[in-house]
Structure formats: structure tokens, C-alpha cells
Amino acid sequence: MLGLIGRKIKDEKVILLIKGILENNVSSNYLGKGMPLGNLTSQFFANVYLHELDYFVKHRLKAKYYLRYVDDFVLLGSSKEKLLSWGGGIASFLFKELKLELHPQKSKVIFLSKGVDFVGFRNFYYFRLLRKRNVRNIKRKIILLENGFLGKDKFSEIFQGWSAYAKWANSLKLRRRIAKNIYFSNG
């Protein structure tokens, strides 16, 4: 990581600061490598570190449809053989150059018509749906509210966050139905 950053940043004080951030997080991690999930610096450094992967995929493999968000990525292609070949190339590149491995259960070739699970949604060619577990989760929160285990203020906060997230999907009917259920059960 420091080698990659050192190619772009020459200020020794900034490098020392980054080194301190990286070493502090590594020493607190029980595995002795990586950074805590959810940490804003971990997201930033993941983007810096995986920029090398972006370059490899776009310029060496010449993949036209490639998306990456932090450490999740999707490649779209017209043939299973091409995608498997790219997958092998990516796995080799990550292992040799970045000392990383692809997650064996999460690395798979699927038809876009079945929906690609990416950045919290099931993405299809022309539309995007919420993950089923996210819909179940908000329904559980409604039950907690109805049974008095969750306060109205806390639920309102949760529901506003969920609604803001859900708006990114094709979910207008679902959001209206859930809001209607909340209104009638607590009216």
C-alpha cells in the first residue's frame, strides 16, 4: 500500500501519517492484516489499492463493462468462456501483484436475467430491485414498532434511512404499500 501511495505522493509527512494510520489499524486487527470494515480510511485505501485492478481489467483485459465499488466488482460479457478467462486472469493478477484472493463463493458467472447482486441491490438489465433480506428487515422493524419493542422516534429514523436507500431501486409500489401498512397499524 505504501509503495503504491509513494508513487503519487512525495510529501514525507503525509507518507508518515498514512503509515501511522495503516500500522495502527493492522496492529488492532486480530488477523494482523487489513483494516476494520466500515472504517472510512479502509474504503479510501481499498480504492487506492484496487486502482491497479481497475487498470488491469480495463487496459490489459480490455473489458468494456466493468464496475467496482470499494472491494466489490462486476464484469459483464457476452460469453461465459470470456468471463471465465477474465476471472482466471484477475485471480492471477490479484494474487501475484496485490497479494489478494477472490472469494470462492462470491466469484461466479451468472446470467444478467437472474439479477446481479451488487451494492445492495439485485441489478437487472433495465431495472433494479431491493434485496429480499432488506425488505424482510424493514418488515421486522414494523412488527417491533407495532408490538412496542421499538419507539416511534427510533423507527422513524430507521424508516427514513431505509426509504432513502429504497428509492434507488424500482420500488415505488413497495414503498407505498409499506408506508400504508405503517400508517394504518399506528394511525
LUMSETOR-952751 format. One record per residue (C-alpha): x, y, z. Coordinates in nm, 3 decimals, always signed. Example, Ala and Ser with C-alpha at 12.3 -4.5 7.8 and 13.67 -1.06 7.14 Angstrom:
<rs>
> xx;yy;zz
> +1.230;-0.450;+0.780 $
> +1.367;-0.106;+0.714 $
</rs>
This chain:
<rs>
> xx;yy;zz
> +0.000;+0.000;+0.000 $
> +0.270;+0.246;+0.095 $
> +0.458;+0.167;-0.224 $
> +0.152;+0.249;-0.434 $
> +0.087;+0.569;-0.245 $
> +0.454;+0.664;-0.255 $
> +0.440;+0.667;-0.636 $
> +0.191;+0.955;-0.628 $
> +0.262;+1.137;-0.301 $
> +0.611;+1.267;-0.235 $
> +0.549;+1.462;+0.088 $
> +0.724;+1.265;+0.365 $
> +0.494;+1.399;+0.638 $
> +0.187;+1.277;+0.452 $
> +0.351;+0.936;+0.396 $
> +0.434;+0.916;+0.768 $
> +0.072;+0.999;+0.857 $
> -0.059;+0.732;+0.620 $
> +0.190;+0.480;+0.757 $
> +0.068;+0.556;+1.110 $
> -0.294;+0.507;+1.006 $
> -0.215;+0.177;+0.833 $
> +0.002;+0.039;+1.114 $
> -0.246;+0.135;+1.384 $
> -0.530;-0.045;+1.209 $
> -0.318;-0.350;+1.129 $
> -0.200;-0.389;+1.489 $
> -0.560;-0.377;+1.618 $
> -0.682;-0.636;+1.366 $
> -0.683;-0.985;+1.516 $
> -0.554;-1.137;+1.191 $
> -0.268;-0.888;+1.169 $
> -0.363;-0.765;+0.822 $
> -0.621;-0.542;+0.666 $
> -0.832;-0.268;+0.814 $
> -1.157;-0.273;+1.013 $
> -1.467;-0.289;+0.793 $
> -1.673;+0.027;+0.780 $
> -1.376;+0.247;+0.862 $
> -1.373;+0.540;+0.617 $
> -0.998;+0.509;+0.571 $
> -1.041;+0.142;+0.481 $
> -1.278;+0.241;+0.199 $
> -1.038;+0.507;+0.077 $
> -0.735;+0.278;+0.087 $
> -0.930;-0.005;-0.080 $
> -1.000;+0.231;-0.369 $
> -0.634;+0.336;-0.387 $
> -0.509;-0.023;-0.367 $
> -0.757;-0.165;-0.616 $
> -0.696;+0.109;-0.871 $
> -0.430;-0.131;-1.000 $
> -0.705;-0.388;-1.062 $
> -0.913;-0.128;-1.248 $
> -0.620;-0.054;-1.476 $
> -0.555;-0.425;-1.535 $
> -0.919;-0.502;-1.621 $
> -0.975;-0.200;-1.846 $
> -0.637;-0.181;-2.024 $
> -0.492;-0.532;-2.018 $
> -0.808;-0.743;-2.040 $
> -0.986;-0.467;-2.235 $
> -1.317;-0.537;-2.059 $
> -1.576;-0.288;-2.177 $
> -1.830;-0.329;-1.895 $
> -1.660;-0.325;-1.555 $
> -1.795;-0.177;-1.232 $
> -1.623;-0.160;-0.896 $
> -1.732;-0.018;-0.563 $
> -1.462;-0.047;-0.294 $
> -1.386;-0.422;-0.298 $
> -1.689;-0.546;-0.494 $
> -1.680;-0.560;-0.870 $
> -1.882;-0.686;-1.164 $
> -1.775;-0.769;-1.518 $
> -2.030;-0.803;-1.795 $
> -1.954;-1.001;-2.107 $
> -2.125;-1.176;-2.395 $
> -1.981;-1.524;-2.339 $
> -1.925;-1.749;-2.040 $
> -1.587;-1.856;-2.179 $
> -1.463;-1.496;-2.200 $
> -1.581;-1.422;-1.844 $
> -1.414;-1.737;-1.708 $
> -1.093;-1.643;-1.886 $
> -1.106;-1.291;-1.742 $
> -1.180;-1.439;-1.398 $
> -0.867;-1.652;-1.418 $
> -0.660;-1.354;-1.528 $
> -0.798;-1.139;-1.249 $
> -0.738;-1.408;-0.986 $
> -0.378;-1.446;-1.103 $
> -0.320;-1.069;-1.114 $
> -0.467;-1.014;-0.768 $
> -0.261;-1.294;-0.616 $
> +0.070;-1.202;-0.782 $
> +0.051;-0.823;-0.778 $
> -0.169;-0.731;-0.483 $
> -0.146;-1.041;-0.259 $
> -0.525;-1.080;-0.264 $
> -0.758;-1.369;-0.341 $
> -1.108;-1.375;-0.487 $
> -1.378;-1.509;-0.256 $
> -1.460;-1.855;-0.398 $
> -1.834;-1.844;-0.318 $
> -1.882;-1.489;-0.445 $
> -1.692;-1.523;-0.773 $
> -1.930;-1.672;-1.025 $
> -2.065;-1.635;-1.375 $
> -2.440;-1.574;-1.386 $
> -2.690;-1.456;-1.643 $
> -2.789;-1.093;-1.607 $
> -3.151;-1.203;-1.646 $
> -3.124;-1.366;-1.299 $
> -3.010;-1.039;-1.143 $
> -2.662;-0.944;-1.026 $
> -2.629;-0.884;-0.652 $
> -2.421;-0.565;-0.634 $
> -2.403;-0.266;-0.395 $
> -2.713;-0.365;-0.202 $
> -2.946;-0.432;-0.495 $
> -3.039;-0.706;-0.741 $
> -2.948;-0.545;-1.070 $
> -3.109;-0.648;-1.397 $
> -3.064;-0.514;-1.747 $
> -3.338;-0.250;-1.728 $
> -3.426;-0.228;-1.359 $
> -3.303;-0.268;-1.002 $
> -3.473;-0.439;-0.707 $
> -3.409;-0.432;-0.334 $
> -3.252;-0.741;-0.182 $
> -3.521;-0.959;-0.026 $
> -3.345;-0.955;+0.311 $
> -3.365;-0.573;+0.318 $
> -3.741;-0.587;+0.264 $
> -3.774;-0.855;+0.535 $
> -3.564;-0.640;+0.769 $
> -3.791;-0.334;+0.742 $
> -4.097;-0.556;+0.789 $
> -3.939;-0.693;+1.109 $
> -3.885;-0.337;+1.230 $
> -4.254;-0.262;+1.166 $
> -4.352;-0.563;+1.379 $
> -4.120;-0.441;+1.657 $
> -4.287;-0.100;+1.636 $
> -4.638;-0.250;+1.644 $
> -4.553;-0.461;+1.949 $
> -4.395;-0.173;+2.140 $
> -4.037;-0.302;+2.123 $
> -3.924;-0.010;+1.909 $
> -4.003;+0.355;+1.978 $
> -4.172;+0.575;+1.717 $
> -3.875;+0.816;+1.702 $
> -3.623;+0.536;+1.650 $
> -3.846;+0.367;+1.395 $
> -3.893;+0.696;+1.208 $
> -3.515;+0.731;+1.186 $
> -3.478;+0.372;+1.060 $
> -3.762;+0.409;+0.810 $
> -3.629;+0.736;+0.667 $
> -3.290;+0.573;+0.607 $
> -3.449;+0.267;+0.452 $
> -3.672;+0.483;+0.227 $
> -3.374;+0.686;+0.105 $
> -3.196;+0.360;+0.018 $
> -3.507;+0.202;-0.138 $
> -3.562;+0.499;-0.372 $
> -3.258;+0.388;-0.572 $
> -3.446;+0.073;-0.672 $
> -3.761;+0.031;-0.878 $
> -3.966;+0.014;-0.559 $
> -4.236;+0.281;-0.564 $
> -4.527;+0.036;-0.517 $
> -4.342;-0.149;-0.241 $
> -4.257;+0.174;-0.056 $
> -4.617;+0.295;-0.082 $
> -4.752;-0.039;+0.043 $
> -4.514;-0.041;+0.342 $
> -4.589;+0.324;+0.427 $
> -4.963;+0.247;+0.408 $
> -4.919;-0.051;+0.643 $
> -4.730;+0.168;+0.891 $
> -4.996;+0.440;+0.877 $
> -5.290;+0.204;+0.931 $
> -5.122;-0.004;+1.202 $
> -5.017;+0.308;+1.401 $
> -5.285;+0.556;+1.295 $
</rs>
